[in-house]
């Protein structure tokens, strides 16, 4: 099998581990920088030109699409899908998960626990009412386009919250406001889901004086055994967003697990080092099973077409 990792940087830990896992499983591996792919759309069908040549005979892709290139990256994934290539993460699921507001709306409809969240088409003077809608201060204010803990602010008081909201709206930045879960104590859980199973989980504790637990912000990770409720929440979130591979971030609260965010391109370094689990290998197993099913289905359809009298 020929498997491509869509990544702009072949030296990243996640990219390198996936390439290793592909080769260890006996397949051909290649890294494709999706940002320099040309998409050809014509009557003969869709095709991709990469470094001056047509990219063909790719059986599966593993998208590692950064948030800054979501639009173009998902267009490349979609092109592969239209060409009949299996994608470990569907293009539409990436789009769904990258829109923080839309993903929270979907999780809410699915009845999954989450911090109370408010969003508004801002009008001047409405800051106070917005804060009250999530239970007052302290509260979290998030940029909808933020990643890795950037663009996330903890406002300790209502006055501070009003000032931050006013400043963001003055810059025409889109934000959501969320209740602060005090009992989480600056920690969260990252559950790594592959093909409807939690294959690894870690607890991330924020650095001293830091409410964000992201490893990029200096947080520390340790292995954790999930409760039934936490496992169910992680699996439910991935399923609701249509993600076969996902990093689901949860908070432990007095009312059960609360979903913070669902990542469609979760990093492998923190989770593999904390748990000792070969997550990259689990992803390749999922791809092998999926491509095999796809081939069997195709063969079955061909047999039906060549034997129309069987029915």
C-alpha positions in Angstrom: 0.0 0.0 0.0 1.2 3.6 -0.7 0.3 5.9 2.1 0.9 9.7 2.1 1.2 11.9 5.2 -0.1 15.4 4.3 2.4 17.6 6.2 4.2 20.8 5.6 7.1 19.8 7.8 8.7 16.3 7.4 10.8 16.9 10.6 7.8 17.2 13.0 7.6 14.4 15.6 4.1 13.4 14.5 5.0 13.2 10.8 8.2 11.2 11.5 6.4 8.7 13.7 3.7 8.2 11.1 6.3 7.6 8.4 8.1 5.1 10.7 4.8 3.3 11.5 3.9 3.0 7.8 7.3 1.5 6.9 7.3 -0.8 9.9 3.9 -2.2 8.6 5.5 -2.9 5.2 4.0 -0.1 3.2 5.4 2.6 1.0 5.4 6.0 2.8 5.7 9.5 1.4 5.3 13.0 2.8 3.2 15.4 0.7 3.2 19.2 1.5 -0.4 20.0 0.9 0.3 23.7 0.6 2.1 23.3 -2.7 -0.3 20.8 -4.3 -2.1 22.1 -7.5 -5.6 20.8 -7.8 -6.8 20.2 -11.4 -10.6 20.1 -11.9 -11.7 19.1 -15.4 -14.2 16.9 -17.3 -11.7 13.9 -17.2 -12.0 14.0 -13.4 -10.0 15.5 -10.5 -6.2 15.2 -10.3 -3.3 16.6 -8.2 0.0 18.0 -9.5 2.8 17.9 -6.9 6.3 19.2 -7.6 5.5 19.3 -11.4 4.2 15.7 -11.6 0.7 14.1 -11.4 0.3 12.5 -8.0 -1.2 9.0 -8.6 -1.5 5.6 -7.0 -1.9 6.8 -3.5 -4.1 4.3 -1.5 -4.5 6.3 1.6 -3.7 9.7 3.2 -3.2 10.9 6.7 -4.0 14.6 6.9 -1.9 16.7 9.2 -3.5 20.0 8.3 -2.5 23.1 10.4 -5.2 25.5 11.5 -3.6 28.4 9.4 -4.1 26.5 6.2 -7.5 24.7 6.9 -9.2 26.0 3.8 -6.6 25.0 1.3 -5.6 21.8 3.2 -9.1 20.5 3.3 -9.5 21.3 -0.4 -6.5 19.0 -1.0 -8.0 16.2 1.2 -11.3 16.5 -0.6 -9.5 16.2 -4.0 -7.9 13.0 -2.8 -11.3 11.7 -1.7 -12.8 12.5 -5.0 -10.0 10.6 -6.7 -11.0 7.5 -4.7 -8.2 7.7 -2.1 -9.0 6.7 1.5 -8.5 9.6 4.0 -7.9 8.7 7.7 -9.8 11.9 8.6 -12.5 13.1 6.2 -12.3 16.6 4.8 -15.7 17.6 6.0 -15.0 16.4 9.5 -11.8 18.5 9.6 -13.8 21.6 8.5 -16.5 20.8 11.2 -14.0 20.5 14.0 -12.0 23.6 13.1 -15.0 25.8 13.5 -15.0 26.0 17.3 -18.5 27.5 17.5 -20.0 25.0 15.0 -18.3 22.0 16.8 -19.7 23.2 20.2 -23.2 23.5 18.7 -22.9 19.9 17.3 -21.7 18.6 20.7 -24.5 20.4 22.5 -27.1 18.9 20.1 -25.6 15.4 20.9 -26.2 16.0 24.6 -22.6 16.0 25.6 -21.3 17.8 28.7 -19.4 21.0 28.2 -18.7 24.3 29.9 -21.6 26.7 29.5 -20.7 28.9 26.4 -22.1 32.1 25.0 -21.6 33.8 21.6 -23.2 37.0 20.4 -23.3 39.4 17.4 -21.8 42.0 19.7 -23.5 45.4 20.4 -21.8 48.0 22.6 -22.7 47.7 26.2 -23.6 44.0 26.1 -20.4 42.8 27.8 -22.0 42.6 31.3 -25.0 40.6 30.1 -22.7 38.2 28.2 -20.7 37.5 31.3 -23.8 36.8 33.4 -25.0 34.3 30.8 -22.1 32.0 31.7 -22.4 32.4 35.4 -20.3 35.5 36.0 -16.6 35.8 36.9 -14.1 34.2 36.8 -14.7 33.3 33.1 -12.8 32.2 30.0 -12.7 34.3 26.8 -11.5 32.5 23.7 -10.7 33.7 20.2 -12.5 31.4 17.8 -9.4 31.2 15.6 -6.9 30.5 18.5 -4.9 27.3 18.7 -2.5 25.6 21.3 -3.8 27.8 24.1 -3.1 31.1 22.2 -6.0 33.6 22.3 -7.4 32.2 25.5 -7.8 34.6 28.4 -8.9 34.0 32.1 -10.7 37.0 33.4 -10.7 36.9 37.2 -13.3 39.6 37.7 -16.4 40.9 35.8 -14.6 44.2 35.3 -11.6 42.5 33.7 -13.9 40.3 31.6 -15.8 43.4 30.3 -12.5 45.1 29.4 -11.2 42.0 27.5 -14.4 41.4 25.6 -14.6 45.1 24.7 -11.0 45.0 23.5 -11.5 41.9 21.3 -14.7 43.2 19.8 -12.9 46.5 19.1 -10.5 44.6 17.0 -13.4 42.8 15.2 -12.2 39.5 16.6 -14.8 36.7 17.0 -14.9 35.3 20.5 -16.8 32.9 22.7 -17.2 33.3 26.5 -17.2 30.2 28.7 -17.7 29.4 32.4 -14.5 28.8 34.4 -14.4 25.3 35.9 -12.6 26.0 39.1 -12.4 22.3 40.3 -10.4 21.3 37.2 -7.4 23.2 38.9 -5.6 24.0 35.7 -5.6 20.4 34.4 -7.4 18.7 31.5 -7.4 15.3 29.9 -6.5 14.5 26.3 -8.1 11.3 25.1 -6.8 10.0 21.8 -9.5 8.2 19.7 -8.8 6.0 16.8 -11.6 4.1 15.0 -14.2 4.3 17.8 -11.7 3.3 20.5 -9.7 5.3 23.1 -6.1 4.1 22.4 -4.4 6.4 24.9 -5.2 9.1 27.5 -3.1 11.6 29.4 -3.7 14.2 32.1 -2.1 17.6 31.4 -1.4 19.9 34.3 -0.7 23.6 33.6 2.5 25.1 34.8 2.4 26.9 38.2 0.2 30.0 37.9 -1.0 29.0 34.5 -4.6 28.0 33.9 -4.0 26.6 30.4 -2.8 23.0 30.4 -1.4 22.9 26.8 2.0 21.2 26.6 3.1 24.1 24.3 2.4 26.4 27.2 4.7 24.4 29.6 2.1 21.9 30.9 3.2 18.5 32.1 1.6 15.2 31.0 1.0 11.9 32.9 -0.8 8.8 31.9 -4.4 8.4 33.2 -7.0 5.7 33.3 -10.3 7.1 32.1 -13.6 6.6 34.0 -16.5 5.1 32.0 -18.1 8.5 31.8 -14.9 10.1 30.5 -14.4 7.4 27.9 -18.0 7.7 26.8 -17.7 11.5 26.5 -14.5 11.2 24.3 -16.0 8.6 22.0 -19.3 10.5 21.8 -17.5 13.7 20.8 -15.4 12.1 18.1 -18.5 10.3 16.7 -20.7 13.5 16.7 -18.1 15.3 14.7 -17.5 12.4 12.3 -13.8 12.0 13.3 -12.2 8.5 13.1 -9.0 10.0 14.6 -9.4 12.7 17.2 -7.8 14.3 20.3 -10.6 15.0 22.7 -9.9 17.5 25.5 -11.9 17.1 28.6 -12.2 18.8 32.0 -13.0 16.9 35.2 -15.8 18.7 37.0 -18.3 18.2 39.8 -21.0 17.4 37.2 -18.9 14.9 35.2 -16.6 15.2 32.2 -16.9 18.4 30.2 -15.6 18.6 26.6 -13.4 21.6 25.9 -12.4 20.9 22.3 -12.0 18.2 19.7 -8.8 18.2 17.6 -8.8 16.6 14.1 -4.9 16.7 13.8 -3.8 15.8 17.4 -0.1 15.7 18.0 1.5 12.3 18.8 4.5 13.4 20.9 2.9 14.2 24.2 0.5 11.2 24.2 3.1 8.6 23.0 5.7 9.7 25.6 3.2 9.9 28.4 1.4 6.6 27.7 4.2 4.5 26.0 1.5 3.5 23.5 2.4 3.2 19.8 -0.4 5.6 18.7 1.1 5.9 15.2 0.9 2.1 14.8 -2.8 2.2 15.8 -3.5 4.7 13.1 -1.9 2.6 10.4 -3.8 -0.5 11.6 -7.0 1.5 11.2 -6.0 2.5 7.7 -5.2 -1.1 6.7 -8.6 -2.3 7.9 -10.4 0.5 6.2 -8.7 0.1 2.8 -9.2 -3.6 3.0 -13.0 -3.1 3.6 -13.1 -0.6 0.8 -11.4 -3.1 -1.7 -13.8 -5.9 -0.6 -16.8 -3.6 -1.1 -15.6 -2.6 -4.5 -15.0 -6.2 -5.6 -18.5 -7.1 -4.3 -20.1 -4.3 -6.4 -18.1 -5.5 -9.5 -19.3 -9.0 -9.0 -22.9 -7.8 -8.8 -22.6 -5.8 -12.0 -21.0 -8.7 -13.9 -23.7 -11.2 -12.6 -27.0 -9.2 -12.9 -29.1 -12.4 -13.1 -28.1 -13.5 -9.6 -30.9 -11.5 -8.1 
